[in-house]
Amino acid sequence: MKINIILLLLLFFVNIQYLPAGEIRDKTEAVVNTFAGHEATLRFQKLLINPKQKKDIEIQVRQRFFKNFVYVWKINVGDSLKGYAVLDNVYGKSMPITFLVIFDTTGKIMTTEIIKYREAYGGQIANKNWLNQFSGMGEESAFKKGVDIDAISGATISVNAITKGIKKLVLLFSYIHESIKSS
């Protein structure tokens, strides 16, 4: 048991060069395939975040990035680019929350999904009805809790963490798009 905990912590805190096959990657790709259709082709990439842009976004959102990279899937159907799926983590009260945001090619959120929730409380943020409120949001959106984003009693920390995490990815979108579109 102790060794399993140490291995789990290493997966989160060591800068790994790829997202190994396993529960997180499998679930993420299943969500993307369900959303985009099984005829979609996915191209996976670990994208390092530009340090200056990372710092600027962290200051603006008032939340640090979990790592200096995000995982990105470029979604194509035939020869057409349909969007990008971006996987990241934020801290809940004490554990990481792994989440996915799927963007169209203009940076608008098409859908969001909680891939792995590890806290004892606040799991209501994984409710699809709550997550649907992010659909259509983009860089111009305010992401204000209580105005744009519904609060959830008993999940305040999780709501704040995920809302800020999604906003960070929205602000990072142009960098993602420019970095990956030609690859």
N, C-alpha and C positions, 0 to 999 in steps of 0.2 A: 504494500500500500504506500509506504513512504517513498519507494523508488518511483512509483507511478506519479505521485505528486511532484517529485523533482523533475521528471521528464516533462510533465505538463507545463510546469513553470518555465523550463528551458525553451519549449516551443513558443511561449509568449514573449520571453525576454531576450532571446538570442536573435541576432539579425540573420535569419535564414535567407538563402538566396532564391528560394522557390517555395511555393505552397505545395507541400507533399500531398500525394493522393491520400485521402482519408475522409473522415466525417465532414469537415468544414468544406473542403474543395468539392467533394461529391454533392453535398447539399446545395452549395452555391451553383454549381453547373446544372443541377436538376432544376433549380428555380429559374435560371436564365433560359434553359431549354423549354420549360413549360411556358414561360412568358413569350419568348421569341419564336417558338415553334421548333420542332425537331429537325426541320430542314435548314435551320440556321447553323452556320459554322462559327465556332468560337476560337479566338486566338488569345491565349493567356500571356500576360506579361507582368512582371514585377516592376513597378515604376518608381524610381527614386524621385523624391520631391525636391525641387530647387530650394536650397536653404533660405534665400531671401524671401521667396514667395511663401514658404512654410511659416517663417517668422511673422510676416505681414498678416497672413490669414489667422494665425494663432492670436495675435494681438486684437484683430478685428472681432473675432468670435469669442475670445476669452476662454479658449480651451486649447490645450496642446494636442498635437497629433500623437497618436499612440506610438508610431514609429516614424522613420524618415522615408517611408515608402508606403505605397498602397498597391493592392493587387487589382489588375484591370483585365477584363475580357472585352476584346473588340468583337462586336456582333455583326456578322454579315449574313445576308440572305442572297444567294447567288453572287452577283458582282456588286451588290448594293450594300453600303454601310448603313446599318439600322440604328446603331448606338453603341453605348459602352456600359458595361456592368463594373461597378467599383466596390471592392470589399475592403472594409476597414474595421477598426475596433475603437471603442471609447471605454473609459472606466465608468462603471456604475458606482455603487457605494464603495465596493472594494474589489470587484472582479471585472474583467473585460466583458463587454457586450460586442459580439461580432455582428455586423450589419452589412447589408448590400443595398446599393442604390443603382438603379438602371436608368440611364439618361438617353434621350434621343440625341440626334446629331447637333442640335442647337443648344444643348445644355439644360433642357427642361427635364424634370424628373418624370419618368414614366411609371415607375413603381419602386417601392422599398420593401425590404424584408429583414426581419431579425433572423439571422442564421443560427446563432447560439447565444442563449441567455443563461447566465451562470449564477445570478443572485437569488436569494431566497424570497425576496419581495420585489414587486414592481414589474413582474412579467406581463402585465396587461399591455405593455407597449408592443408586444408581439401580435396583438389583435389586428387583423387585417383592416377592420373599419377605422381604427385609429391611424394606422400607417397610410391609408388611402388619402388622408388630408394633405400629404406631401406631394401627391401627383399633380403635375402641372406647374409646380413651383420652379423658380429659376433664380438667377442672380439678383433680380430686382425684388424678390420676395423678402419680407421683413423677418419671418420666422419668429414672430412674437407670441410667446406663450400666453394664452388667454384671449388672444385676438385671432391670430392665424392658426395657432396650434392649441388644441384642447388640452387642458390639464387632466390628470388622472389622480384621484385621491389614492394615496398609498404608494404612488409611483413617481413622486416629485423628482427625485434624483435621477431616475431612469429617463423620464420625460426630458429633463434639462440636458442630460448627457447626449441622448440620441438626437434631439433637435439641433444642438450645437454641432454634433458630428456630421449630420446631414448637411448643415449649412456650410461646414468646412469643405465638404466634397463639391458642393455647388460652386463655391468660390474657386476651387481648384480645377473646375471643369475645363476652362480654356487651356490651361497648361496640359491637362490630360489629352484633350483633343489634338492640340498641336504636336505633342510628343508622340502620339500613337497613330495618327491618321495615315501617315505615309508608310508605316510598317506593315 
